Amino acid sequence: RNKVTFQVDHKIGFYEKKSREIVSVDCCMIAQPKINHILAKLKMLPMSHINQIVIRTDTQLDETMVVIKTTGKIKDQLFVKALKEDVTSIVKLDQAKLTVLHGLKQIKMKLGDYTFWLSPTSFFQVNSKQCEQLYEQVWQYANITQQDIVLDLYCGTGTIGIYLSKFAKHVYGIEINQAAIACANENKKLNAISNITFQAGDVGRVIKQLKIQPDVVIVDPPRAGLDVATKGQLLKCQPRTIVYVSCDPVTLARDLKELSLRYNIQAITPVDMFPQTYHVECVCVLERR
């Protein structure tokens, strides 16, 4: 894992199974070593008025962010002094208020040939190596040509769209989270990509307003799957190919049943992003009949 969320209540660790009790830990055995190095330093600091600490790191670029989620005042400079030599960024989140204690409010993460800015609340796959496998599978299934218009729904910070942009005529990314879209536009500049456009808004509504005919649509929805409006618009605009990235096989099955009114399911490939757990990502390709 390139990211670990530690629970805090005067001690730091993880919740006990089926409980809100925190079990103190000295290391996370599936985390990047840098995360455990920082955890060791955190265990020597006062944990009052803290409910979570998130550590995210990129080994290729050697950039690391620590996000301290607080419920009151903490000794900011104590954390800065202890951690600044090992991290790129330290930020404090108190409710919605974000304070940068050290460095920038973003770090960079590397994926394939591309680099991405990530804010403290940005979504990014926690298994970097498997994420590349996942995106390669999306690319193979999408079978994009230089004449294709690609729609990237629930695009987040633009990672999939940017990853596919060099194969397409133009990519349009849609995401409801405005902070994520701001990050996506920064990532577009960071990677010097001109054939991608990002738009913030409700996915189902924005598709309806777009005056384009997509050839390929990539969907990577949250665990709840596709909403009714989005499925309706997909069946209406009828792209040649839909590639569905799912983190929940149950909602994937529900959505595929409805999309199968117009589409044939060609293949589904599971990608194990979370070894030793029951969680699995699936990449599914659908072709219009």
N, C-alpha and C positions, 0 to 999 in steps of 0.2 A: 504493500500500500504506500502511495505517496502522500496520503492524508489520513490522520487519525484524530478523532474527537474524544478527548478525555473528559470524564465527568468529575466534578469537584464539589466537595463539601468538607472543608478543612483538610481533606486528603485528596489525592488525585488517583484516578483509576477508571474502572468500568462498572456498570451496573451488574449486580448479581442477577442470574437468570430469573426471569419472572418476578423481579423485585426492583425497588428504587434504592436499595442499599448499595453503597459504593464499595467495591473491593479494591483495595490499594494494589497497584502493580508496579514492578520495577522495570518492566519492558513489555513491549508488544511484539510477539514473535513473528508476526507477518508484516511488520512495518519496516520501512527503510531504516538502516542503522542510524542515520542522522537524527531521525525522530526520537529514537531511544536515547541518544546522546543528550538531546535537549531535555527529554523527560527527566533524566538523572539530575540535571541542574534545577529543574522546576521543583523537584521534591525537596529541595533545600530552602525554598522560598515560602513566605507566608501565604496561605490560601484563603484568608478571610475575604468575604464579599465577592467571591468568584464562583460561578456555577459551571463553567465549561472552559476548556482550553483546546483550541484546534491548532494542530501543527501540520503544515503542508510543505513538501520539499520537492525539488527537481534535481536529480543527481547529475544530469547532463550539463545543466547551466550552473549548478551549485547555488541555487537560490532557495531560500527558506523563509516562510512566514509563520509567525505565531499570533494567533487571534485570542485575546483574553476577553471572555464574556463575563461582565461584572454585574453585581447588584448594589454596588456602593463604591466608596472610595477605596483605592488600593495604593500601595507604595510604588508608583509608576517607575521611578528612577532605580529602584531596587531590581526590578525586572530588566530594565534596560542595561544596567551594569552587569548583570549576571549573564545575559544572553547575547548582547550586541556583537560579540566576536564570532558567533556561530550562525547568526541569522541575517537576512537581508531586510526584513521588515517585522516590526512589532506594532500591532494595533490593538486598541481597546474598544470593545463594543458594550455600551451601556444602554440597554433598550435599543432605540434606533440611532443613537448618537455614536458616531465613529470618531475616535481620536487616534492619530498616528503618534506613537511614542518613539519610534525609531525607524529610519529609512523611509520608504515610499508606502503608499497604501495599496500597492499592487506588487506582484512578483511575476516573473516570466516562467513559463513551462514549455518544454520542447516536445513536439510530437511529429515524428517523421522529419520532413524537410521544413516544417513550420514552427514558429514560436508564437506563443499566446500570452497576453496579459491576463492575469486573474486577480480579481478583487477579493476581499475577505469573504464575500458571500457568493462568489461565482461557483457554478457547478462545473466540475471537471472529473472525468473518470479517474477512480482512485488507483487503478492498476494500469500504469503507463504502457507496459509491454503488450498486454492483452488489448488495450485500447487501439493500438496500431493494428493488431490482427482484426479487430472489429471493423475499423474503418476500411481496411483493405477488402474485407468481405463485402461491405456496403458498395465499394467501388466496383468490384467484380459483378455483383448482382445488378447494379444500376446500368452498366453497359452504356455509358454516356458517350456521345459524339460531340464534335466541335460545333454542330448545328443545334444542339439541344438547349432548351430552357429548363433549368432545374429549380424546383421549389423545395426549400429546406425548412420544414415546419418544426416548431419548438426548437429553434436553432441555438438557444442559449447564447454563449459567447462566440458562436460562429465557427466552431471547430470543424464540424463535418462539412459545412458549405465551403470553407476555405480549403479543406483537404481535397475536395472534388473540383474546385474552381478551374484548375488548369486543363481539365478535360472537357469543359462545357463552354457554350457560347456566353451564357450569363446565368448567375445563380441569384435567387431571391430568398433571403432568410427572414423568417417571421418568429417573433418571440414576445410574450406578454410582459416580461420583466424588462423595464426600461434601463435598469443598471446593467443588465446583461447585454442589451443592444448597444449601450454606450461602449462597453468593453469590446463587443464584436467589431464596431467601427474602428476602434483603436487597433484591433488585431488585423483588420483589413489594411490599415496604413503600415503597421509594423512589417507585414509580409509583402508590401507593395503590390497589392492585388486590385485591379481596376474593374473586373467583370463580376462584381458581387454587390448587391444592394441589401441593406438590412432595414427592417421596419418593425417598430414596436407596436403591439396591439394584440387583441384577442384573435387567435389563429383563425377560427371559423369565420369571423367577421371580415378580417383582412383579405382572406382568399376571395371572398365574395366581391370585394371592391377592386381587386387587382385586375387590370385590363391586359392580362397575358394568358396564353395557352401553354401550360407546362407540358413538357414531354416526359419528364421524370420528376417524381415527388419522393422526397425522403421525409419520413416522419420518425421522430424520436420523442414520444410523449412521456409525461410522468407516469408513475405506477398506475394511476387511474385509467390510463389508455386514452383513446381518441374521444372527444366529446361528440355529441349528436350532430351539431352544426358542421363540424369539420368532416365527418364521414359523409354527410349529405353533399357538401361541396366537392369532395373527391369523386363521388359517384356522378356528380353533375359535370365537372370539367373533364373527367375521364382521361387522365394522362396515360401514356403508353405503358409506363412501368411505375409501380409503387414499391419502395423499399421501406419496410417497417422494422425499426429497431425497438425492441421491447425489453423492459426489465421485469415484466410480470407475465408469465405464460397464460395465466387465467384471463386477464383483460385482452391479451393478444388473441386468444381463441374466440372471445366474444366479438371483437372487432373484425376478425377475418371472416366470421360467419356472415356478417352484414356486407362486407366488401365483396364477398364471393358472388353477390348478385350480378356483378359486372366483370369480376376478375377471377383468373385461375391462379391458385397458389402453386408456384413452380418449385420452390425449395425453402426449407427452414434450416438454418445452421445455429446451433447453440454455441455461445462463447463463454467460457468459465472465467468470469472476472473476479470471482470471490471464492478461491479454493477453500475446501473444507467447510463450506456452507451449502445450504440448499438453494441459494440464489443463483440464477443463471440469466444471462442476456441472450436474446434470440434475434437473429437477423433473418427476415423473411422477404422473399421477392414475389410480387404479384404482377401478372401480365394481363392486359386488357383483352377480353375475348373479342 
